[in-house]
Amino acid sequence: MNSLPLNRRLSVTKLSSVFNNTVASYKFYWFISLLQLFTERNNKSIPIKDILIKMICNAWYPINFFKLSFGFSDKLNTNISIIRSILNIPIDISKEELFVKLQCTSDKQVNRLIIHFEQLVPYRFLSPWIKGTKNEIIQRSQFFENNCLYRFNNDGINSIEINPDWSTYLNENNKILIDYTYWNLNLFLQVRNPNIPDVAGKLIKPISRGSLIKQRNFWNIVLNEIETFNCIYTGKTLTVDNFDMEHFIPWSFVAHDQLWNLLPSNSSINSSKSNKLPLLDKYLEPFVDAQYQAINTVYRKQPQNKLLEDYLILGTNISDIVRTPLLDFKDKYYNTLSPLVQIANNSGFEFWER
C-alpha cells in the first residue's frame, strides 16, 4: 500500500510525505496511536501523554516478544525495557491493561521515560505543513496554518486538537491510514532486521495462535510406527497420548508452525523452555535424528501427505530429501538451523538447556 485516498480539499500529499527520511519509529507509532485514540474516543482533542502511552502499548509486543530491532537511534526499545523492569510487567499483558497501568502509574522514572517521546515527535510530525522550532510550530499551528492536521492546545493537560477539516477524512479512512502506516513501518523495520523472518507478521500481537492438530497427527503416524520414541529433552518415552508439540527454534522468532521446526516433547518442556533457544551442542543432533525418522516414516506410510512439503526447506523435492544419507541430512539441517539460531541469539533470544 503506497498511496492514500485523495481529497480535493486536503493536502493528502503532505500527509503521505510524513514518513519520508525517518530515522526512528516514533512517527509511525505516533500516527497509529493518534488514529486509534481519535476513533476510540470520538474526540477531536487528545492528551499528548495518552498518545505516547499508546505508542508504548503498540510497540510492546514487537519489542518484548518478537525482539525486533528498532535501530541504534531509537529509544522505544530501551525505554520500554526499563519500564517493563521497573513495573515488573509481564510480556503478554494486553494493550488495554498496559495502557491503564501506564496511565495510572505514579512512578516518576516511568513517567519521564514516557514523556521523553514528547520532545520532538508531535512537532516534527507537522513538518510537511509547518517548519520551525518547537515553539514556532506550537504557535503557528493555533490557526491550523497550511491546513495542518492538528494544533497544540494550552489547556492545562497538554493536548492536540484535530483540524475539523481533517476529521471526516480520518474517520472515513481510519483503517486505510493505519494499514498504510503499518506498511511503512514494516519497510522501516525490515531494513533494521534484514535476516528476521516475517517482520510484517510481528508488528501486531496475534489474536490467537494457529492450531497444531495437523502437525500432531503427522507425528502420531511416527509414534505409532516407532517402537520407542523418547523426548530429546527429558529422555522420557512419548506416546500419542502424552506429548506436546514444541517449537525447536521459538515460534516468536520463526513465526510459523512448519514441521521442520516442530517436535514432540514432554509436557513440562513448553513452560520451562518457553521462547528460549535450544543449546545446539546438546540438542541439535537428537533433534535431527528424530526428524530423519519422522520424514522417512511418514513418506513410507503416506508418500502423498501434504505436510511433507514443510521439509522442502532442505531440498527441491521430498523423494530426494528422503533418500539423503543421514550424515548429509544432518549437514543440511545444521546449515539451515545454525544461522537462524545465531541471528535469534543476536536479536536477544537466550539459550536454554535442561
PERA-V644553 format. One record per backbone hydrogen bond with DSSP energy under -1.0 kcal/mol. NH is the residue of the N-H (numbers start at 1). CO is the residue of the C=O. Records with the same first field share a line. If there is no record, write none. Layout:
BEGIN
NH: CO + CO
END
This chain:
BEGIN
12: 10
15: 11
16: 12
18: 15
20: 17
29: 25
30: 26
31: 27
32: 28
33: 29
34: 30
35: 31
36: 32
37: 33
38: 34
39: 35
40: 36
41: 37
46: 160
48: 158
51: 47
52: 48
53: 49
54: 50
55: 51
56: 52
57: 53
58: 54
59: 55
60: 56
63: 59
64: 60
65: 61
66: 61
68: 62
74: 71
79: 75
80: 76
81: 77
82: 78
83: 79
84: 80
85: 81
86: 82
87: 83
89: 84
93: 90
98: 94
99: 95
100: 96
101: 97
102: 98
103: 99
104: 100
111: 107
112: 108
113: 109
114: 110
115: 111
116: 112
117: 114
118: 115
119: 116
123: 120
124: 120
125: 121
126: 123
127: 124
129: 126
130: 126
137: 133
138: 134
139: 135
140: 136
141: 137
142: 139
144: 141
145: 140
147: 144
148: 145
151: 161
153: 159
155: 153
160: 46
161: 151
162: 44
163: 149
166: 163
167: 163
170: 166
171: 167
172: 168
173: 169
177: 173
178: 174
179: 175
180: 176
181: 177
182: 178
183: 179
184: 180
185: 181
186: 182
187: 183
188: 184
189: 185
190: 186
191: 187
193: 189
196: 193
202: 199
203: 200
216: 212
217: 213
218: 214
219: 215
220: 216
221: 217
222: 218
223: 219
224: 220
226: 222
231: 236
235: 231
238: 229
242: 239
244: 265
246: 263
248: 261
253: 250
254: 250
255: 251
261: 258
262: 259
263: 246
265: 244
269: 266
272: 268
273: 269
274: 270
276: 273
277: 350
279: 352
282: 279
283: 279
284: 280
287: 283
288: 284
289: 285
290: 286
291: 287
292: 288
293: 289
294: 290
295: 291
296: 292
297: 293
298: 294
299: 295
300: 296
301: 297
302: 298
305: 302
308: 305
309: 306
310: 307
311: 308
312: 309
314: 311
321: 317
322: 318
323: 319
324: 321
329: 325
330: 326
331: 327
332: 328
333: 329
334: 330
335: 331
336: 332
337: 333
338: 334
341: 337
342: 338
343: 339
344: 340
345: 341
346: 342
347: 343
348: 345
349: 344
352: 277
END
